Amino acid sequence: MKKVLFIKNALILTVTALILRFVGIIFRVWLADSIGAEGMGLYQVIFSVYVFASTFATSGISTAVTRIVTERLAVYDVRGARRTVRVSVLISLVLAFLTSAVIIIFASPISKYLVGDVRALPSIKILCLGLPFMGVASCLRGYFLARRSTIPPSVCQIIEQCVRMAVIVFLLSRYGHLGLTYSATAVLFGDSVSQAVSTAILYVIYKFNIKKARHSSAVSLRGRAAAKEIGRITLPISGGRYLHTGLRTAENLITPTCLLKYSASKSAALEQFGMIKGMALPLLLFPASLLSAISTLLVPEITENRAGGNTLTVKAAVEKIFYITAVISFLIGGIFFSASYQIGQIFYKSAGVGYLIRALSPLIPFMYIDLISDGILKGLDKQGFLFKINLIDSAARVILVVIFVPKFGLTAFLGVMFFSNIFTGAASVIKIVKTVGLKFNMQKYFFLPLFAAFFSAFVSDFLCNQFQNNYIMYVIVSSFCQMVLYFVVLTFFGGIDFNIFKKQKRLK
């Protein structure tokens, strides 16, 4: 039953993520057409400040809520679970209001000196509206994830995206012609309004859900104990996120400035930054919806099995997810590499975006493995490791950007991204392998998929050469050919392991 529930929840989260990302990409295409590459660059810089501020509002509490509520419900302590959510919401609101106050007070210096563009001032003030709602929603999502109930947060996310698009389209149609200042403000206001609407709906669902739960525990977790437990789990995650997000925000703020020193054109610098962060990366991460869903669901599953001493179950689950990630990610990387130009033309009518997709496509396996490793490490209670690795990675990125981007421009920034993703992905895998005692087979997980992806991409590109100028047809036919050739090559060389999906016995 648990396996069926896990698969059901994974499918719900995957479908939701696919819908949101597909709609999000289409909306980004419209947004890029409305405000231009320079506008996307300005929005991405402001959004970096938004992400940094939201880190203080959410503060890693969602993971703490998921783990504590999972443990409380395992002993039927519904009151303790309710207290955990209540305490976490209170902490989130305090942090969100403090963060908002600081941003409003220092909005002018932030826009002038950090963002480097006074057009960002209204947007920076507006973004504070959504922080309290973001914090509360994070806590509630943690509760529903612990209950293995993924439908309420998924539905609310879809509603949030619909409200966001409606508000932004309406505001841009009315005020977009007034310039980038109004356009950026409209986008951030849409984010805040949609966050408020979805949080209100999620809270109402939570109130009905918690009333139906039955309490049968003799000993209940008290509020003070819940606060201490939240702090124990949250502090390492929060500390890592604060530093990681702060350094990543600093990187996003200084990158356009460093690109400006190389190109001597502010417009060109913002365009390049916008194409990478606002156009190419969302496309590359779009197929990762399934892995993102599994990563989210792994936290309560691994936490529960680890607490119960089911070490073989944890080991088998990690082995399966590593194998699936490797097979999927190399195939997707090959497809993006060979069809990069056509994909760039289909979505953005831009050869520059196509170039960036091809340049970044070899990073897909490392980005995807890093994504899945995050959920595994949190389930294994390795927040301290995530804190260290994120700190090292973020600090190194900032230093490398400052040193090399002013001299070598966009090429240097792409090199920094390669270093970062390979470093974090490899470090996370090594830590997980040592923790669960897994034998990581480089031939099965890396070399064979890499060879199969390279071979299938080369052959399919040759076979589909006549469709080069018919962009949509090329992407469809080439992707199909690559998929067939990829699995044929893997099967021929023994890269498809059907035994890995056999049921494993639990070791207690």
Steps between C-alpha positions, in 0.01 A plus 500: 500500500784739584663434163169565323452822700855612421448440127162675511647804675798503266265501201290781649807714568649417160185587307464820703863593440471424128188715470657784698831487315341469157263787568787688662721460193220612267437796727872582509500501120214751505668700777832509313317618191321769706793642697797381292823326597615809692176501698545129577851574621378779729222275631746217570724735699204627705374144537836408655427750778152347529644149538747620762223671698272197472776283647462691827123465486498124440827434682509128424199446726311293243749213531484520881119492495500199266740301715345586838139452386601167339644385833198629700244338273692172515405484871152650436585827674273731299508772766879503481483526122254790528725678751797450271318670212377782725847570640659485157245746356565742787877480445456552125281806547743663743790442261298619199392827663853570624638434152236723340577784741872484421438494124259795508741708710797427276313471167670804348862393577419144388371615160777757452807315623417127500273468198674794332180625339263753658219362285486210746392715800118456473537127432719449807237663720217302341670162550462538879123449469534132416757398763260426792276292275799314361614406852156371605458302176838336554393372842166371372663320207734331748196373692324361192819333381532325839138379460591368154224726368631674190172606336428813713840668449503395134159652432599818685819529294298479178256765629797715600649482151166584337446802728860613445468492121162672501621786721825548306329494159241752619758736652743480206221567255411814696841630608766305305540778245625734774840323517694227680441654844124442472545164326725357773268635771200336331674160495600518869152620600350203315730267694386650833127491424511140375694393811235654726210331317655151496605522867148595608353202314765262637433618856125431469574147371744447788239596761255241364775237468635531854151476653444159340824352638457273803717544807586183697839579657538505876797739484476807278776728376478833679539840336837577657634156409370547145680835477826342618468214250420744218806701595722190510403395149454846352817675617748293291269520197428869556863590560599324182216659305571847635865484400437307179215726386683812617810410304291389200312831516832682514608301194182591311544865593866526403484283186331767282755752630788267414350432156469877457875540561565250222245622243478869602123489434250487786221389268711215357606389850138480620397321180767230544410452865130486418554244224688266735291526817163597356487305173752214458508356854119470540490294178784273615334441838153442356539118459621469862141511630491129586834516681392812687186323619694193610757716680221669697335169592827336600535718814216339704557152352872484578443668838245234599707204378821635653325552835366143482844354428404380150849551359461264205180676392681836504795357307276340237300820457815709452639253247177505298469876494866546400453253216179662376655847522807395302299333222253788465744789532753386237220439249353846561846656480557340159164621368563858611852493356399387153178706474624811682477738204149384404374523861636853531324600179169333595468666840686829471590542131856551624820338380669633815270298726563194282875546543461518879281189505768303315776640719317408823347166390804291617423625852155340510613171666683694772209741556250215521713287734553803724124556507424143607790489746356794693190301600706189585742691723218675687333164562832365631522792746808644325400866512846586635666362188263694274587813696875452444482402134262783409719751681816384319323492164341844532816667627704344218247617239513860619881503504525342154243739352685804637838378372419355159174645362634858455787353295328227299130594513223248440743214435642537850153503658412176320826353631405600855166322459679185383734504798215560746262229379769234461642578845169494690367197312815293554534602867136411575527160333821415688339593833187295433701199382708505820198551725284215368788269404414495130741382232484766229555332163659768276461287188126446549415846638732718290710359216236281329223764509750761378608283208139408414394867510793610280447220247122545475532881468760469220307238302158667538644836392630332184168322435289812558716741304223563246281649775759756614293799393166357613563565868203323658526195275874474567452507878225234488670259259848549643380446859319181402803365311732582787272334753484176301873492422591593858316207658614260227864590568455476877330161471766367261784592739315388813422849624134423568475328837155341534595329828520833680121522509455169681356525851757518777460350844526730797795474736401612849 
